[in-house]
Amino acid sequence: MPNMSLTKVVMPEQEPDVRNKNFEEVALGYTKEMAMEEATRCLNCKHQPCKQGCPVGVPIPEFIQEVAAGNMEGLKVKQLVLGDLKDLLQIIIWLMEKPLN
């Protein structure tokens, strides 16, 4: 059952006084547990607007199911095909919320 909370898991970020001195990614990424919790917020929409709205055709619902189940080995296989895991999770979370706005 989906987690119906409107509050998303906050992505850890570099502190402002650290990030103003480097060019590294500001978002540090989720831990496995944080990613699993955020993935439970997927509503499993029948028409999958996140999948239809993805410009590169990422199978978002299937990816989110792997995250929610904690199946990081399955994600590693998809990562080989789809690219960087941290970037994908950020994109998927953004796309997951976009149709709801």
C-alpha positions as CSV (number, residue, x, y, z in Angstrom):
1,M,0.0,0.0,0.0
2,P,1.3,3.4,-0.9
3,N,2.5,5.8,1.8
4,M,0.0,8.6,1.4
5,S,2.1,11.2,3.2
6,L,2.4,14.5,1.4
7,T,5.8,15.0,3.1
8,K,8.7,13.7,1.1
9,V,11.9,12.4,2.5
10,V,14.3,15.3,2.6
11,M,17.4,14.7,0.4
12,P,20.6,15.4,2.4
13,E,22.6,18.3,0.9
14,Q,26.0,19.9,1.4
15,E,26.0,22.7,3.9
16,P,26.1,26.2,2.2
17,D,29.5,27.0,3.6
18,V,30.9,23.8,2.1
19,R,29.2,23.9,-1.3
20,N,30.2,27.5,-2.0
21,K,33.8,26.3,-2.1
22,N,33.4,23.4,-4.6
23,F,31.7,22.3,-7.8
24,E,30.3,19.0,-6.4
25,E,26.7,18.0,-6.5
26,V,24.7,19.8,-3.8
27,A,22.4,16.8,-3.2
28,L,24.2,14.0,-1.5
29,G,21.7,11.3,-2.3
30,Y,19.5,9.1,-0.2
31,T,20.6,6.2,1.9
32,K,19.0,2.9,1.1
33,E,16.5,3.3,3.8
34,M,15.6,6.8,2.8
35,A,15.2,5.8,-0.8
36,M,12.9,2.8,0.2
37,E,10.8,5.2,2.3
38,E,10.4,7.7,-0.5
39,A,9.6,5.0,-3.0
40,T,6.6,3.9,-0.9
41,R,5.0,7.3,-1.7
42,C,4.4,6.1,-5.3
43,L,0.7,5.9,-5.8
44,N,0.9,3.2,-8.5
45,C,-1.3,5.2,-10.8
46,K,-3.2,3.1,-13.4
47,H,-2.2,5.3,-16.4
48,Q,1.4,5.9,-15.2
49,P,1.8,9.6,-16.1
50,C,5.4,9.5,-14.8
51,K,6.3,6.9,-17.4
52,Q,4.5,8.7,-20.2
53,G,6.1,12.0,-19.2
54,C,9.7,10.7,-19.0
55,P,11.6,12.0,-22.0
56,V,14.1,9.1,-22.0
57,G,11.6,6.3,-21.5
58,V,12.8,5.2,-18.0
59,P,10.4,2.5,-16.7
60,I,9.7,4.5,-13.6
61,P,7.1,2.3,-11.9
62,E,9.2,-0.8,-12.2
63,F,12.3,1.1,-10.9
64,I,10.3,2.5,-7.9
65,Q,9.1,-1.0,-7.1
66,E,12.7,-2.3,-7.0
67,V,13.7,0.6,-4.7
68,A,10.7,0.1,-2.4
69,A,11.5,-3.6,-2.1
70,G,15.2,-2.8,-1.3
71,N,16.3,-4.8,-4.3
72,M,19.5,-2.9,-5.0
73,E,20.9,-5.7,-7.1
74,G,18.0,-5.3,-9.5
75,L,18.7,-1.6,-9.5
76,K,22.3,-2.2,-10.4
77,V,21.3,-4.1,-13.5
78,K,19.0,-1.3,-14.5
79,Q,21.7,1.2,-13.7
80,L,24.0,-0.4,-16.2
81,V,21.3,0.2,-18.8
82,L,20.0,3.5,-17.6
83,G,22.9,5.4,-16.2
84,D,23.9,6.9,-12.8
85,L,21.7,5.7,-10.0
86,K,21.7,8.8,-7.9
87,D,20.8,11.1,-10.8
88,L,18.0,8.6,-11.8
89,L,16.5,8.6,-8.4
90,Q,16.4,12.4,-8.3
91,I,14.8,12.5,-11.8
92,I,12.3,9.8,-10.9
93,I,11.3,11.6,-7.7
94,W,10.9,14.9,-9.6
95,L,8.8,13.2,-12.3
96,M,6.8,11.3,-9.7
97,E,5.7,14.6,-8.1
98,K,5.3,16.6,-11.3
99,P,1.9,15.3,-12.4
100,L,0.6,15.9,-8.9
101,N,1.4,19.6,-9.0
